[in-house]
Amino acid sequence: MGALPIFLIIALLLDEKLSIIRGLVVTTLVVSLIKFVTNQFPENSAVFQMSRRPKGARCCDILSFDSSDQSKQPGFPSGHMAFISYFIMCSPKDSILQVILNVAMWLLMAHDRMTTNCHTLFQVISGSLLGIVVNKLI
């Protein structure tokens, strides 16, 4: 049963018709890898400190209802912003309305991530850039 999710991920990565899903999976994996690496630095290092969520961070994960302080958890880069930036780069930009909706979606997500203290501006911008880079590389 454990091999089934890995098989599905490999199938999604190889299917050209599902390129948006492939990119979102890759984006999620890269964000997780960066968070893992920054967690390996000593706690008093600048890299470790800048990778932490801001003080007062609560309910920051996708399905998290944990209201405890999450400021000790890694928040660099913002996975939500990487995800939404990748998605926006894949979405149509044929009309001014589509562009406005894409910008509004990005601004609302960035605003939400910072006002809920889940991320700093640096983490939000880093996540956005990561999503754009992954989009350009895939």
ZIPE-V277462 format. One record per residue. RES is the residue in three letters. PSI is psi in degrees with one decimal (none if undefined). BURIAL is 1 if it has 16 or more other ideal C-beta (glycine too) atoms within 10 Angstrom, else 0. Layout:
RES:PSI:BURIAL + RES:PSI:BURIAL
This chain:
MET:-30.1:0 + GLY:-27.3:0 + ALA:-19.0:0 + LEU:-49.1:0 + PRO:-38.4:0 + ILE:-41.7:0 + PHE:-42.9:0 + LEU:-40.6:0 + ILE:-44.1:0 + ILE:-42.5:0 + ALA:-42.3:0 + LEU:-38.7:0 + LEU:-27.7:1 + LEU:-17.1:0 + ASP:113.9:0 + GLU:-32.4:0 + LYS:-20.8:0 + LEU:40.3:0 + SER:-32.1:0 + ILE:-39.3:0 + ILE:-40.0:0 + ARG:-46.6:1 + GLY:-38.4:1 + LEU:-36.4:1 + VAL:-45.9:1 + VAL:-43.2:1 + THR:-45.8:1 + THR:-42.0:0 + LEU:-41.6:0 + VAL:-43.8:1 + VAL:-45.5:1 + SER:-40.6:0 + LEU:-44.4:0 + ILE:-42.9:1 + LYS:-38.0:1 + PHE:-45.8:0 + VAL:-45.5:0 + THR:-24.8:1 + ASN:-17.5:0 + GLN:-14.1:0 + PHE:154.3:0 + PRO:146.7:0 + GLU:-26.9:0 + ASN:2.8:0 + SER:154.8:0 + ALA:-38.3:0 + VAL:-45.9:0 + PHE:-45.6:1 + GLN:-42.5:0 + MET:-15.3:0 + SER:-6.9:1 + ARG:152.4:1 + ARG:154.5:1 + PRO:158.9:1 + LYS:139.8:0 + GLY:6.5:0 + ALA:128.8:1 + ARG:146.5:1 + CYS:50.4:0 + CYS:-20.4:1 + ASP:165.3:0 + ILE:-48.3:0 + LEU:30.1:0 + SER:129.3:0 + PHE:17.9:0 + ASP:112.6:0 + SER:8.7:0 + SER:162.5:0 + ASP:123.7:0 + GLN:19.5:1 + SER:-12.6:1 + LYS:-7.8:0 + GLN:154.8:0 + PRO:139.6:1 + GLY:4.1:1 + PHE:126.6:1 + PRO:170.6:1 + SER:115.1:1 + GLY:-36.8:1 + HIS:-43.2:1 + MET:-35.9:1 + ALA:-44.5:1 + PHE:-50.1:1 + ILE:-35.5:1 + SER:-41.4:1 + TYR:-46.7:1 + PHE:-44.1:1 + ILE:-39.3:1 + MET:-27.8:1 + CYS:-19.6:0 + SER:156.7:0 + PRO:147.4:0 + LYS:43.5:0 + ASP:-22.6:0 + SER:162.8:0 + ILE:-32.9:0 + LEU:-43.0:0 + GLN:-40.7:0 + VAL:-43.9:0 + ILE:-42.6:0 + LEU:-39.5:0 + ASN:-45.3:1 + VAL:-42.4:0 + ALA:-41.9:0 + MET:-43.1:0 + TRP:-46.2:1 + LEU:-41.2:0 + LEU:-41.7:0 + MET:-44.4:1 + ALA:-44.5:1 + HIS:-45.7:0 + ASP:-44.6:0 + ARG:-32.1:1 + MET:-38.7:1 + THR:-23.4:0 + THR:4.7:0 + ASN:25.2:1 + CYS:-26.1:1 + HIS:156.1:1 + THR:169.1:1 + LEU:-41.6:0 + PHE:-44.0:0 + GLN:-37.4:1 + VAL:-47.4:1 + ILE:-41.0:1 + SER:-43.9:1 + GLY:-40.8:1 + SER:-46.1:1 + LEU:-38.6:0 + LEU:-45.5:1 + GLY:-39.0:1 + ILE:-44.2:0 + VAL:-45.4:1 + VAL:-41.1:1 + ASN:-42.5:1 + LYS:-29.5:0 + LEU:-21.8:0 + ILE:none:0
